[in-house]
Amino acid sequence: MTTRTKASSGSPFEATIGFSRAVRVGDRILVSGTAPVEPDGSSTPGGAEAQTARCLAIIVAAIEQLGGSAADVVRTRMFLTDAADADAVGRAHGAVFTDIRPASTMVVVAALLRPEWKVEIEAEAIVGTAA
């Protein structure tokens, strides 16, 4: 039987909505949609680039908590509320994944859970696939 291990980021939404920040099954880690939330539950201040950097920091921390690393990321999905933020989001994503180059999708959506959020990101990693 394959074990399921969960990681929490302390988001106030995890308990109330009933989800985990990330789940590892075997060598695969799936990271939930991750918004720019600070440890106190407030939204990350600043523009799309700062918010993206915060989302990615939360994602990498969850993957590391489950025994992986940023280098194991094979896929990301970025949800933006404004297409004009694509370059800023891309810069922050590239700062983390320039050499890793996971399969990635960037889409524009009508809204995210909080109106001040400009981006939300999901990720998938397969432990042991780092280049």
Backbone atoms as SQL, in Angstrom:
CREATE TABLE atoms (id INTEGER PRIMARY KEY, chain TEXT, resi INTEGER, resn TEXT, atom TEXT, x REAL, y REAL, z REAL);
INSERT INTO atoms VALUES
  (1, 'A', 1, 'MET', 'N', 0.838, -1.183, 0.000),
  (2, 'A', 1, 'MET', 'CA', 0.000, 0.000, 0.000),
  (3, 'A', 1, 'MET', 'C', 0.880, 1.242, 0.000),
  (4, 'A', 2, 'THR', 'N', 0.565, 2.202, -0.840),
  (5, 'A', 2, 'THR', 'CA', 1.298, 3.451, -0.918),
  (6, 'A', 2, 'THR', 'C', 0.800, 4.400, 0.162),
  (7, 'A', 3, 'THR', 'N', 1.749, 5.016, 0.847),
  (8, 'A', 3, 'THR', 'CA', 1.422, 5.936, 1.927),
  (9, 'A', 3, 'THR', 'C', 1.120, 7.326, 1.389),
  (10, 'A', 4, 'ARG', 'N', 0.143, 7.973, 1.992),
  (11, 'A', 4, 'ARG', 'CA', -0.188, 9.364, 1.672),
  (12, 'A', 4, 'ARG', 'C', 0.303, 10.222, 2.831),
  (13, 'A', 5, 'THR', 'N', 1.145, 11.204, 2.514),
  (14, 'A', 5, 'THR', 'CA', 1.681, 12.132, 3.500),
  (15, 'A', 5, 'THR', 'C', 1.228, 13.529, 3.130),
  (16, 'A', 6, 'LYS', 'N', 0.796, 14.298, 4.124),
  (17, 'A', 6, 'LYS', 'CA', 0.276, 15.641, 3.869),
  (18, 'A', 6, 'LYS', 'C', 1.186, 16.701, 4.469),
  (19, 'A', 7, 'ALA', 'N', 1.220, 17.861, 3.817),
  (20, 'A', 7, 'ALA', 'CA', 1.946, 19.022, 4.327),
  (21, 'A', 7, 'ALA', 'C', 0.951, 20.153, 4.516),
  (22, 'A', 8, 'SER', 'N', 1.184, 20.947, 5.553),
  (23, 'A', 8, 'SER', 'CA', 0.347, 22.112, 5.819),
  (24, 'A', 8, 'SER', 'C', 1.209, 23.354, 5.767),
  (25, 'A', 9, 'SER', 'N', 0.632, 24.441, 5.274),
  (26, 'A', 9, 'SER', 'CA', 1.351, 25.720, 5.289),
  (27, 'A', 9, 'SER', 'C', 0.810, 26.620, 6.388),
  (28, 'A', 10, 'GLY', 'N', -0.201, 26.167, 7.097),
  (29, 'A', 10, 'GLY', 'CA', -0.806, 26.981, 8.135),
  (30, 'A', 10, 'GLY', 'C', -1.857, 27.936, 7.617),
  (31, 'A', 11, 'SER', 'N', -2.222, 27.812, 6.354),
  (32, 'A', 11, 'SER', 'CA', -3.258, 28.672, 5.789),
  (33, 'A', 11, 'SER', 'C', -4.546, 28.513, 6.584),
  (34, 'A', 12, 'PRO', 'N', -5.229, 29.618, 6.870),
  (35, 'A', 12, 'PRO', 'CA', -6.487, 29.511, 7.600),
  (36, 'A', 12, 'PRO', 'C', -7.563, 28.774, 6.810),
  (37, 'A', 13, 'PHE', 'N', -7.364, 28.630, 5.508),
  (38, 'A', 13, 'PHE', 'CA', -8.355, 27.964, 4.669),
  (39, 'A', 13, 'PHE', 'C', -8.234, 26.443, 4.698),
  (40, 'A', 14, 'GLU', 'N', -7.081, 25.918, 5.106),
  (41, 'A', 14, 'GLU', 'CA', -6.881, 24.467, 5.063),
  (42, 'A', 14, 'GLU', 'C', -7.913, 23.719, 5.898),
  (43, 'A', 15, 'ALA', 'N', -8.101, 24.138, 7.127),
  (44, 'A', 15, 'ALA', 'CA', -9.051, 23.440, 8.004),
  (45, 'A', 15, 'ALA', 'C', -10.498, 23.713, 7.618),
  (46, 'A', 16, 'THR', 'N', -10.804, 24.971, 7.302),
  (47, 'A', 16, 'THR', 'CA', -12.204, 25.303, 7.037),
  (48, 'A', 16, 'THR', 'C', -12.703, 24.746, 5.710),
  (49, 'A', 17, 'ILE', 'N', -11.836, 24.721, 4.706),
  (50, 'A', 17, 'ILE', 'CA', -12.242, 24.179, 3.410),
  (51, 'A', 17, 'ILE', 'C', -12.013, 22.670, 3.355),
  (52, 'A', 18, 'GLY', 'N', -11.034, 22.192, 4.120),
  (53, 'A', 18, 'GLY', 'CA', -10.751, 20.760, 4.151),
  (54, 'A', 18, 'GLY', 'C', -9.808, 20.317, 3.051),
  (55, 'A', 19, 'PHE', 'N', -8.620, 20.936, 3.000),
  (56, 'A', 19, 'PHE', 'CA', -7.626, 20.526, 2.015),
  (57, 'A', 19, 'PHE', 'C', -6.246, 20.587, 2.639),
  (58, 'A', 20, 'SER', 'N', -5.276, 19.991, 1.947),
  (59, 'A', 20, 'SER', 'CA', -3.878, 20.052, 2.362),
  (60, 'A', 20, 'SER', 'C', -3.123, 20.944, 1.400),
  (61, 'A', 21, 'ARG', 'N', -2.121, 21.638, 1.887),
  (62, 'A', 21, 'ARG', 'CA', -1.267, 22.441, 1.000),
  (63, 'A', 21, 'ARG', 'C', -0.652, 21.548, -0.060),
  (64, 'A', 22, 'ALA', 'N', -0.167, 20.376, 0.383),
  (65, 'A', 22, 'ALA', 'CA', 0.437, 19.436, -0.555),
  (66, 'A', 22, 'ALA', 'C', 0.233, 18.023, -0.045),
  (67, 'A', 23, 'VAL', 'N', 0.215, 17.092, -0.981),
  (68, 'A', 23, 'VAL', 'CA', 0.060, 15.676, -0.654),
  (69, 'A', 23, 'VAL', 'C', 1.118, 14.909, -1.435),
  (70, 'A', 24, 'ARG', 'N', 1.808, 14.004, -0.724),
  (71, 'A', 24, 'ARG', 'CA', 2.766, 13.115, -1.394),
  (72, 'A', 24, 'ARG', 'C', 2.233, 11.703, -1.353),
  (73, 'A', 25, 'VAL', 'N', 2.204, 11.080, -2.523),
  (74, 'A', 25, 'VAL', 'CA', 1.861, 9.670, -2.666),
  (75, 'A', 25, 'VAL', 'C', 2.974, 9.054, -3.502),
  (76, 'A', 26, 'GLY', 'N', 3.715, 8.128, -2.907),
  (77, 'A', 26, 'GLY', 'CA', 4.862, 7.569, -3.609),
  (78, 'A', 26, 'GLY', 'C', 5.891, 8.664, -3.853),
  (79, 'A', 27, 'ASP', 'N', 6.341, 8.785, -5.087),
  (80, 'A', 27, 'ASP', 'CA', 7.325, 9.808, -5.408),
  (81, 'A', 27, 'ASP', 'C', 6.696, 11.080, -5.979),
  (82, 'A', 28, 'ARG', 'N', 5.376, 11.152, -5.972),
  (83, 'A', 28, 'ARG', 'CA', 4.658, 12.278, -6.564),
  (84, 'A', 28, 'ARG', 'C', 4.141, 13.225, -5.475),
  (85, 'A', 29, 'ILE', 'N', 4.385, 14.526, -5.674),
  (86, 'A', 29, 'ILE', 'CA', 3.889, 15.560, -4.761),
  (87, 'A', 29, 'ILE', 'C', 2.987, 16.491, -5.556),
  (88, 'A', 30, 'LEU', 'N', 1.763, 16.671, -5.069),
  (89, 'A', 30, 'LEU', 'CA', 0.798, 17.579, -5.682),
  (90, 'A', 30, 'LEU', 'C', 0.576, 18.744, -4.727),
  (91, 'A', 31, 'VAL', 'N', 0.752, 19.953, -5.228),
  (92, 'A', 31, 'VAL', 'CA', 0.584, 21.150, -4.400),
  (93, 'A', 31, 'VAL', 'C', -0.676, 21.874, -4.834),
  (94, 'A', 32, 'SER', 'N', -1.545, 22.144, -3.878),
  (95, 'A', 32, 'SER', 'CA', -2.811, 22.836, -4.123),
  (96, 'A', 32, 'SER', 'C', -2.579, 24.241, -4.650),
  (97, 'A', 33, 'GLY', 'N', -3.657, 24.819, -5.161),
  (98, 'A', 33, 'GLY', 'CA', -3.608, 26.218, -5.560),
  (99, 'A', 33, 'GLY', 'C', -3.096, 27.034, -4.389),
  (100, 'A', 34, 'THR', 'N', -2.035, 27.783, -4.631),
  (101, 'A', 34, 'THR', 'CA', -1.349, 28.511, -3.568),
  (102, 'A', 34, 'THR', 'C', -1.420, 30.005, -3.857),
  (103, 'A', 35, 'ALA', 'N', -2.029, 30.712, -2.948),
  (104, 'A', 35, 'ALA', 'CA', -2.216, 32.153, -3.084),
  (105, 'A', 35, 'ALA', 'C', -1.145, 32.894, -2.277),
  (106, 'A', 36, 'PRO', 'N', -0.994, 34.192, -2.509),
  (107, 'A', 36, 'PRO', 'CA', 0.007, 34.982, -1.804),
  (108, 'A', 36, 'PRO', 'C', -0.454, 35.375, -0.402),
  (109, 'A', 37, 'VAL', 'N', -0.327, 34.432, 0.517),
  (110, 'A', 37, 'VAL', 'CA', -0.790, 34.632, 1.889),
  (111, 'A', 37, 'VAL', 'C', 0.415, 34.634, 2.822),
  (112, 'A', 38, 'GLU', 'N', 0.467, 35.607, 3.697),
  (113, 'A', 38, 'GLU', 'CA', 1.536, 35.724, 4.690),
  (114, 'A', 38, 'GLU', 'C', 1.232, 34.816, 5.885),
  (115, 'A', 39, 'PRO', 'N', 2.231, 34.536, 6.720),
  (116, 'A', 39, 'PRO', 'CA', 1.998, 33.648, 7.872),
  (117, 'A', 39, 'PRO', 'C', 0.861, 34.090, 8.791),
  (118, 'A', 40, 'ASP', 'N', 0.588, 35.397, 8.868),
  (119, 'A', 40, 'ASP', 'CA', -0.494, 35.878, 9.728),
  (120, 'A', 40, 'ASP', 'C', -1.867, 35.828, 9.048),
  (121, 'A', 41, 'GLY', 'N', -1.902, 35.326, 7.802),
  (122, 'A', 41, 'GLY', 'CA', -3.164, 35.213, 7.074),
  (123, 'A', 41, 'GLY', 'C', -3.473, 36.395, 6.185),
  (124, 'A', 42, 'SER', 'N', -2.669, 37.456, 6.285),
  (125, 'A', 42, 'SER', 'CA', -2.888, 38.613, 5.420),
  (126, 'A', 42, 'SER', 'C', -2.359, 38.326, 4.017),
  (127, 'A', 43, 'SER', 'N', -2.790, 39.115, 3.071),
  (128, 'A', 43, 'SER', 'CA', -2.319, 38.970, 1.695),
  (129, 'A', 43, 'SER', 'C', -0.956, 39.634, 1.536),
  (130, 'A', 44, 'THR', 'N', -0.129, 39.045, 0.714),
  (131, 'A', 44, 'THR', 'CA', 1.179, 39.616, 0.420),
  (132, 'A', 44, 'THR', 'C', 0.992, 40.972, -0.252),
  (133, 'A', 45, 'PRO', 'N', 1.630, 42.010, 0.273),
  (134, 'A', 45, 'PRO', 'CA', 1.508, 43.318, -0.366),
  (135, 'A', 45, 'PRO', 'C', 2.331, 43.378, -1.654),
  (136, 'A', 46, 'GLY', 'N', 2.024, 44.341, -2.483),
  (137, 'A', 46, 'GLY', 'CA', 2.808, 44.544, -3.697),
  (138, 'A', 46, 'GLY', 'C', 2.108, 44.005, -4.922),
  (139, 'A', 47, 'GLY', 'N', 2.836, 44.075, -6.003),
  (140, 'A', 47, 'GLY', 'CA', 2.291, 43.676, -7.284),
  (141, 'A', 47, 'GLY', 'C', 2.386, 42.194, -7.556),
  (142, 'A', 48, 'ALA', 'N', 2.115, 41.844, -8.796),
  (143, 'A', 48, 'ALA', 'CA', 2.055, 40.439, -9.210),
  (144, 'A', 48, 'ALA', 'C', 3.380, 39.718, -9.022),
  (145, 'A', 49, 'GLU', 'N', 4.504, 40.403, -9.252),
  (146, 'A', 49, 'GLU', 'CA', 5.801, 39.735, -9.112),
  (147, 'A', 49, 'GLU', 'C', 6.068, 39.351, -7.660),
  (148, 'A', 50, 'ALA', 'N', 5.806, 40.255, -6.732),
  (149, 'A', 50, 'ALA', 'CA', 5.982, 39.954, -5.302),
  (150, 'A', 50, 'ALA', 'C', 5.022, 38.865, -4.857),
  (151, 'A', 51, 'GLN', 'N', 3.790, 38.924, -5.326),
  (152, 'A', 51, 'GLN', 'CA', 2.812, 37.896, -4.961),
  (153, 'A', 51, 'GLN', 'C', 3.213, 36.537, -5.521),
  (154, 'A', 52, 'THR', 'N', 3.726, 36.498, -6.739),
  (155, 'A', 52, 'THR', 'CA', 4.169, 35.242, -7.329),
  (156, 'A', 52, 'THR', 'C', 5.341, 34.667, -6.543),
  (157, 'A', 53, 'ALA', 'N', 6.287, 35.510, -6.175),
  (158, 'A', 53, 'ALA', 'CA', 7.434, 35.051, -5.388),
  (159, 'A', 53, 'ALA', 'C', 6.959, 34.431, -4.078),
  (160, 'A', 54, 'ARG', 'N', 5.956, 35.031, -3.439),
  (161, 'A', 54, 'ARG', 'CA', 5.422, 34.483, -2.186),
  (162, 'A', 54, 'ARG', 'C', 4.750, 33.137, -2.430),
  (163, 'A', 55, 'CYS', 'N', 3.933, 33.033, -3.485),
  (164, 'A', 55, 'CYS', 'CA', 3.291, 31.757, -3.811),
  (165, 'A', 55, 'CYS', 'C', 4.338, 30.666, -4.004),
  (166, 'A', 56, 'LEU', 'N', 5.381, 30.979, -4.755),
  (167, 'A', 56, 'LEU', 'CA', 6.413, 29.981, -5.044),
  (168, 'A', 56, 'LEU', 'C', 7.202, 29.603, -3.798),
  (169, 'A', 57, 'ALA', 'N', 7.426, 30.551, -2.891),
  (170, 'A', 57, 'ALA', 'CA', 8.106, 30.234, -1.636),
  (171, 'A', 57, 'ALA', 'C', 7.275, 29.251, -0.810),
  (172, 'A', 58, 'ILE', 'N', 5.972, 29.453, -0.768),
  (173, 'A', 58, 'ILE', 'CA', 5.080, 28.532, -0.042),
  (174, 'A', 58, 'ILE', 'C', 5.111, 27.156, -0.710),
  (175, 'A', 59, 'ILE', 'N', 5.059, 27.127, -2.024),
  (176, 'A', 59, 'ILE', 'CA', 5.063, 25.870, -2.773),
  (177, 'A', 59, 'ILE', 'C', 6.361, 25.096, -2.533),
  (178, 'A', 60, 'VAL', 'N', 7.496, 25.768, -2.674),
  (179, 'A', 60, 'VAL', 'CA', 8.783, 25.085, -2.486),
  (180, 'A', 60, 'VAL', 'C', 8.922, 24.586, -1.048),
  (181, 'A', 61, 'ALA', 'N', 8.467, 25.364, -0.077),
  (182, 'A', 61, 'ALA', 'CA', 8.534, 24.923, 1.323),
  (183, 'A', 61, 'ALA', 'C', 7.698, 23.663, 1.543),
  (184, 'A', 62, 'ALA', 'N', 6.520, 23.596, 0.927),
  (185, 'A', 62, 'ALA', 'CA', 5.668, 22.407, 1.072),
  (186, 'A', 62, 'ALA', 'C', 6.322, 21.198, 0.425),
  (187, 'A', 63, 'ILE', 'N', 6.911, 21.384, -0.741),
  (188, 'A', 63, 'ILE', 'CA', 7.594, 20.278, -1.425),
  (189, 'A', 63, 'ILE', 'C', 8.780, 19.803, -0.597),
  (190, 'A', 64, 'GLU', 'N', 9.533, 20.728, -0.036),
  (191, 'A', 64, 'GLU', 'CA', 10.665, 20.354, 0.816),
  (192, 'A', 64, 'GLU', 'C', 10.202, 19.633, 2.075),
  (193, 'A', 65, 'GLN', 'N', 9.077, 20.058, 2.640),
  (194, 'A', 65, 'GLN', 'CA', 8.518, 19.407, 3.835),
  (195, 'A', 65, 'GLN', 'C', 8.207, 17.940, 3.543),
  (196, 'A', 66, 'LEU', 'N', 7.905, 17.633, 2.283),
  (197, 'A', 66, 'LEU', 'CA', 7.556, 16.265, 1.897),
  (198, 'A', 66, 'LEU', 'C', 8.725, 15.521, 1.248),
  (199, 'A', 67, 'GLY', 'N', 9.935, 16.062, 1.368),
  (200, 'A', 67, 'GLY', 'CA', 11.121, 15.344, 0.911),
  (201, 'A', 67, 'GLY', 'C', 11.571, 15.644, -0.503),
  (202, 'A', 68, 'GLY', 'N', 10.992, 16.639, -1.142),
  (203, 'A', 68, 'GLY', 'CA', 11.393, 17.009, -2.489),
  (204, 'A', 68, 'GLY', 'C', 12.121, 18.335, -2.503),
  (205, 'A', 69, 'SER', 'N', 12.318, 18.860, -3.693),
  (206, 'A', 69, 'SER', 'CA', 12.971, 20.157, -3.850),
  (207, 'A', 69, 'SER', 'C', 12.388, 20.860, -5.068),
  (208, 'A', 70, 'ALA', 'N', 12.721, 22.119, -5.221),
  (209, 'A', 70, 'ALA', 'CA', 12.260, 22.863, -6.397),
  (210, 'A', 70, 'ALA', 'C', 12.707, 22.166, -7.679),
  (211, 'A', 71, 'ALA', 'N', 13.857, 21.537, -7.645),
  (212, 'A', 71, 'ALA', 'CA', 14.388, 20.852, -8.831),
  (213, 'A', 71, 'ALA', 'C', 13.534, 19.658, -9.247),
  (214, 'A', 72, 'ASP', 'N', 12.680, 19.170, -8.358),
  (215, 'A', 72, 'ASP', 'CA', 11.800, 18.038, -8.676),
  (216, 'A', 72, 'ASP', 'C', 10.484, 18.470, -9.322),
  (217, 'A', 73, 'VAL', 'N', 10.233, 19.772, -9.420),
  (218, 'A', 73, 'VAL', 'CA', 8.974, 20.269, -9.985),
  (219, 'A', 73, 'VAL', 'C', 8.935, 19.965, -11.480),
  (220, 'A', 74, 'VAL', 'N', 7.844, 19.324, -11.896),
  (221, 'A', 74, 'VAL', 'CA', 7.680, 18.972, -13.308),
  (222, 'A', 74, 'VAL', 'C', 6.540, 19.743, -13.975),
  (223, 'A', 75, 'ARG', 'N', 5.686, 20.411, -13.177),
  (224, 'A', 75, 'ARG', 'CA', 4.561, 21.137, -13.760),
  (225, 'A', 75, 'ARG', 'C', 4.116, 22.248, -12.823),
  (226, 'A', 76, 'THR', 'N', 3.783, 23.404, -13.409),
  (227, 'A', 76, 'THR', 'CA', 3.150, 24.488, -12.662),
  (228, 'A', 76, 'THR', 'C', 1.967, 25.002, -13.469),
  (229, 'A', 77, 'ARG', 'N', 0.983, 25.517, -12.738),
  (230, 'A', 77, 'ARG', 'CA', -0.173, 26.172, -13.355),
  (231, 'A', 77, 'ARG', 'C', -0.353, 27.506, -12.649),
  (232, 'A', 78, 'MET', 'N', -0.325, 28.579, -13.431),
  (233, 'A', 78, 'MET', 'CA', -0.422, 29.926, -12.878),
  (234, 'A', 78, 'MET', 'C', -1.737, 30.553, -13.324),
  (235, 'A', 79, 'PHE', 'N', -2.510, 31.018, -12.360),
  (236, 'A', 79, 'PHE', 'CA', -3.798, 31.652, -12.615),
  (237, 'A', 79, 'PHE', 'C', -3.658, 33.138, -12.297),
  (238, 'A', 80, 'LEU', 'N', -3.841, 33.991, -13.303),
  (239, 'A', 80, 'LEU', 'CA', -3.701, 35.438, -13.163),
  (240, 'A', 80, 'LEU', 'C', -5.062, 36.096, -13.334),
  (241, 'A', 81, 'THR', 'N', -5.261, 37.205, -12.655),
  (242, 'A', 81, 'THR', 'CA', -6.513, 37.950, -12.832),
  (243, 'A', 81, 'THR', 'C', -6.393, 39.046, -13.882),
  (244, 'A', 82, 'ASP', 'N', -5.164, 39.301, -14.357),
  (245, 'A', 82, 'ASP', 'CA', -4.960, 40.350, -15.363),
  (246, 'A', 82, 'ASP', 'C', -3.822, 39.922, -16.292),
  (247, 'A', 83, 'ALA', 'N', -4.102, 39.823, -17.581),
  (248, 'A', 83, 'ALA', 'CA', -3.087, 39.418, -18.559),
  (249, 'A', 83, 'ALA', 'C', -1.894, 40.372, -18.561),
  (250, 'A', 84, 'ALA', 'N', -2.105, 41.613, -18.160),
  (251, 'A', 84, 'ALA', 'CA', -1.010, 42.582, -18.117),
  (252, 'A', 84, 'ALA', 'C', 0.068, 42.196, -17.104),
  (253, 'A', 85, 'ASP', 'N', -0.242, 41.286, -16.184),
  (254, 'A', 85, 'ASP', 'CA', 0.719, 40.840, -15.168),
  (255, 'A', 85, 'ASP', 'C', 1.565, 39.655, -15.634),
  (256, 'A', 86, 'ALA', 'N', 1.357, 39.170, -16.845),
  (257, 'A', 86, 'ALA', 'CA', 2.050, 37.964, -17.317),
  (258, 'A', 86, 'ALA', 'C', 3.571, 38.092, -17.242),
  (259, 'A', 87, 'ASP', 'N', 4.123, 39.217, -17.661),
  (260, 'A', 87, 'ASP', 'CA', 5.584, 39.374, -17.621),
  (261, 'A', 87, 'ASP', 'C', 6.112, 39.355, -16.190),
  (262, 'A', 88, 'ALA', 'N', 5.418, 40.017, -15.276),
  (263, 'A', 88, 'ALA', 'CA', 5.849, 40.051, -13.876),
  (264, 'A', 88, 'ALA', 'C', 5.780, 38.657, -13.254),
  (265, 'A', 89, 'VAL', 'N', 4.707, 37.955, -13.518),
  (266, 'A', 89, 'VAL', 'CA', 4.559, 36.582, -13.003),
  (267, 'A', 89, 'VAL', 'C', 5.639, 35.699, -13.621),
  (268, 'A', 90, 'GLY', 'N', 5.861, 35.849, -14.910),
  (269, 'A', 90, 'GLY', 'CA', 6.887, 35.065, -15.589),
  (270, 'A', 90, 'GLY', 'C', 8.280, 35.315, -15.033),
  (271, 'A', 91, 'ARG', 'N', 8.613, 36.556, -14.711),
  (272, 'A', 91, 'ARG', 'CA', 9.924, 36.868, -14.122),
  (273, 'A', 91, 'ARG', 'C', 10.120, 36.146, -12.795),
  (274, 'A', 92, 'ALA', 'N', 9.109, 36.195, -11.933),
  (275, 'A', 92, 'ALA', 'CA', 9.218, 35.543, -10.624),
  (276, 'A', 92, 'ALA', 'C', 9.301, 34.026, -10.790),
  (277, 'A', 93, 'HIS', 'N', 8.519, 33.477, -11.710),
  (278, 'A', 93, 'HIS', 'CA', 8.562, 32.031, -11.983),
  (279, 'A', 93, 'HIS', 'C', 9.944, 31.656, -12.516),
  (280, 'A', 94, 'GLY', 'N', 10.454, 32.444, -13.447),
  (281, 'A', 94, 'GLY', 'CA', 11.764, 32.185, -14.019),
  (282, 'A', 94, 'GLY', 'C', 12.888, 32.269, -13.006),
  (283, 'A', 95, 'ALA', 'N', 12.749, 33.140, -12.011),
  (284, 'A', 95, 'ALA', 'CA', 13.775, 33.262, -10.978),
  (285, 'A', 95, 'ALA', 'C', 13.940, 31.961, -10.193),
  (286, 'A', 96, 'VAL', 'N', 12.864, 31.196, -10.073),
  (287, 'A', 96, 'VAL', 'CA', 12.918, 29.922, -9.347),
  (288, 'A', 96, 'VAL', 'C', 13.212, 28.759, -10.291),
  (289, 'A', 97, 'PHE', 'N', 12.659, 28.801, -11.492),
  (290, 'A', 97, 'PHE', 'CA', 12.672, 27.630, -12.372),
  (291, 'A', 97, 'PHE', 'C', 13.460, 27.786, -13.676),
  (292, 'A', 98, 'THR', 'N', 14.350, 28.771, -13.768),
  (293, 'A', 98, 'THR', 'CA', 15.094, 29.005, -15.011),
  (294, 'A', 98, 'THR', 'C', 15.759, 27.749, -15.545),
  (295, 'A', 99, 'ASP', 'N', 16.485, 27.024, -14.706),
  (296, 'A', 99, 'ASP', 'CA', 17.200, 25.828, -15.150),
  (297, 'A', 99, 'ASP', 'C', 16.343, 24.572, -15.089),
  (298, 'A', 100, 'ILE', 'N', 15.297, 24.589, -14.303),
  (299, 'A', 100, 'ILE', 'CA', 14.433, 23.412, -14.121),
  (300, 'A', 100, 'ILE', 'C', 13.454, 23.298, -15.282),
  (301, 'A', 101, 'ARG', 'N', 12.863, 24.404, -15.653),
  (302, 'A', 101, 'ARG', 'CA', 11.942, 24.527, -16.785),
  (303, 'A', 101, 'ARG', 'C', 10.835, 23.469, -16.793),
  (304, 'A', 102, 'PRO', 'N', 9.984, 23.484, -15.764),
  (305, 'A', 102, 'PRO', 'CA', 8.859, 22.540, -15.752),
  (306, 'A', 102, 'PRO', 'C', 7.847, 22.886, -16.838),
  (307, 'A', 103, 'ALA', 'N', 7.021, 21.926, -17.183),
  (308, 'A', 103, 'ALA', 'CA', 5.880, 22.224, -18.047),
  (309, 'A', 103, 'ALA', 'C', 5.018, 23.213, -17.284),
  (310, 'A', 104, 'SER', 'N', 4.588, 24.279, -17.950),
  (311, 'A', 104, 'SER', 'CA', 3.863, 25.337, -17.249),
  (312, 'A', 104, 'SER', 'C', 2.693, 25.852, -18.077),
  (313, 'A', 105, 'THR', 'N', 1.677, 26.280, -17.360),
  (314, 'A', 105, 'THR', 'CA', 0.510, 26.897, -17.976),
  (315, 'A', 105, 'THR', 'C', 0.240, 28.195, -17.243),
  (316, 'A', 106, 'MET', 'N', -0.083, 29.240, -18.015),
  (317, 'A', 106, 'MET', 'CA', -0.459, 30.526, -17.440),
  (318, 'A', 106, 'MET', 'C', -1.783, 30.916, -18.081),
  (319, 'A', 107, 'VAL', 'N', -2.816, 31.071, -17.251),
  (320, 'A', 107, 'VAL', 'CA', -4.135, 31.429, -17.772),
  (321, 'A', 107, 'VAL', 'C', -4.688, 32.626, -17.005),
  (322, 'A', 108, 'VAL', 'N', -5.563, 33.357, -17.653),
  (323, 'A', 108, 'VAL', 'CA', -6.233, 34.484, -17.012),
  (324, 'A', 108, 'VAL', 'C', -7.625, 34.017, -16.589),
  (325, 'A', 109, 'VAL', 'N', -7.970, 34.327, -15.345),
  (326, 'A', 109, 'VAL', 'CA', -9.267, 33.956, -14.782),
  (327, 'A', 109, 'VAL', 'C', -10.014, 35.229, -14.375),
  (328, 'A', 110, 'ALA', 'N', -11.299, 35.111, -14.196),
  (329, 'A', 110, 'ALA', 'CA', -12.121, 36.275, -13.841),
  (330, 'A', 110, 'ALA', 'C', -11.790, 36.813, -12.454),
  (331, 'A', 111, 'ALA', 'N', -11.520, 35.925, -11.508),
  (332, 'A', 111, 'ALA', 'CA', -11.249, 36.360, -10.138),
  (333, 'A', 111, 'ALA', 'C', -10.642, 35.218, -9.350),
  (334, 'A', 112, 'LEU', 'N', -10.021, 35.589, -8.220),
  (335, 'A', 112, 'LEU', 'CA', -9.538, 34.616, -7.252),
  (336, 'A', 112, 'LEU', 'C', -10.321, 34.837, -5.958),
  (337, 'A', 113, 'LEU', 'N', -10.068, 34.044, -4.951),
  (338, 'A', 113, 'LEU', 'CA', -10.863, 34.077, -3.725),
  (339, 'A', 113, 'LEU', 'C', -10.878, 35.447, -3.052),
  (340, 'A', 114, 'ARG', 'N', -9.740, 36.113, -3.010),
  (341, 'A', 114, 'ARG', 'CA', -9.680, 37.466, -2.441),
  (342, 'A', 114, 'ARG', 'C', -9.398, 38.453, -3.575),
  (343, 'A', 115, 'PRO', 'N', -10.068, 39.581, -3.587),
  (344, 'A', 115, 'PRO', 'CA', -9.902, 40.529, -4.702),
  (345, 'A', 115, 'PRO', 'C', -8.495, 41.104, -4.840),
  (346, 'A', 116, 'GLU', 'N', -7.720, 41.143, -3.764),
  (347, 'A', 116, 'GLU', 'CA', -6.365, 41.694, -3.837),
  (348, 'A', 116, 'GLU', 'C', -5.344, 40.706, -4.400),
  (349, 'A', 117, 'TRP', 'N', -5.709, 39.437, -4.505),
  (350, 'A', 117, 'TRP', 'CA', -4.795, 38.452, -5.073),
  (351, 'A', 117, 'TRP', 'C', -4.731, 38.630, -6.580),
  (352, 'A', 118, 'LYS', 'N', -3.519, 38.678, -7.103),
  (353, 'A', 118, 'LYS', 'CA', -3.298, 38.812, -8.536),
  (354, 'A', 118, 'LYS', 'C', -2.923, 37.484, -9.184),
  (355, 'A', 119, 'VAL', 'N', -2.520, 36.508, -8.363),
  (356, 'A', 119, 'VAL', 'CA', -2.033, 35.232, -8.887),
  (357, 'A', 119, 'VAL', 'C', -2.265, 34.116, -7.872),
  (358, 'A', 120, 'GLU', 'N', -2.471, 32.926, -8.382),
  (359, 'A', 120, 'GLU', 'CA', -2.532, 31.702, -7.583),
  (360, 'A', 120, 'GLU', 'C', -1.834, 30.629, -8.413),
  (361, 'A', 121, 'ILE', 'N', -1.083, 29.747, -7.748),
  (362, 'A', 121, 'ILE', 'CA', -0.254, 28.789, -8.482),
  (363, 'A', 121, 'ILE', 'C', -0.415, 27.380, -7.905),
  (364, 'A', 122, 'GLU', 'N', -0.478, 26.382, -8.792),
  (365, 'A', 122, 'GLU', 'CA', -0.432, 24.964, -8.429),
  (366, 'A', 122, 'GLU', 'C', 0.884, 24.398, -8.937),
  (367, 'A', 123, 'ALA', 'N', 1.340, 23.304, -8.313),
  (368, 'A', 123, 'ALA', 'CA', 2.576, 22.666, -8.781),
  (369, 'A', 123, 'ALA', 'C', 2.499, 21.161, -8.570),
  (370, 'A', 124, 'GLU', 'N', 3.279, 20.464, -9.368),
  (371, 'A', 124, 'GLU', 'CA', 3.442, 19.020, -9.229),
  (372, 'A', 124, 'GLU', 'C', 4.934, 18.713, -9.281),
  (373, 'A', 125, 'ALA', 'N', 5.363, 17.806, -8.425),
  (374, 'A', 125, 'ALA', 'CA', 6.775, 17.395, -8.387),
  (375, 'A', 125, 'ALA', 'C', 6.837, 15.871, -8.357),
  (376, 'A', 126, 'ILE', 'N', 7.891, 15.353, -8.910),
  (377, 'A', 126, 'ILE', 'CA', 8.184, 13.927, -8.816),
  (378, 'A', 126, 'ILE', 'C', 9.562, 13.837, -8.196),
  (379, 'A', 127, 'VAL', 'N', 9.617, 13.341, -6.964),
  (380, 'A', 127, 'VAL', 'CA', 10.861, 13.294, -6.203),
  (381, 'A', 127, 'VAL', 'C', 11.850, 12.363, -6.896),
  (382, 'A', 128, 'GLY', 'N', 13.052, 12.853, -7.008),
  (383, 'A', 128, 'GLY', 'CA', 14.114, 12.051, -7.627),
  (384, 'A', 128, 'GLY', 'C', 14.300, 12.339, -9.103),
  (385, 'A', 129, 'THR', 'N', 13.572, 13.331, -9.649),
  (386, 'A', 129, 'THR', 'CA', 13.692, 13.636, -11.068),
  (387, 'A', 129, 'THR', 'C', 14.555, 14.871, -11.316),
  (388, 'A', 130, 'ALA', 'N', 15.154, 15.420, -10.265),
  (389, 'A', 130, 'ALA', 'CA', 15.987, 16.616, -10.434),
  (390, 'A', 130, 'ALA', 'C', 17.106, 16.338, -11.430),
  (391, 'A', 131, 'ALA', 'N', 17.362, 17.328, -12.267),
  (392, 'A', 131, 'ALA', 'CA', 18.397, 17.166, -13.311),
  (393, 'A', 131, 'ALA', 'C', 19.781, 17.052, -12.705);
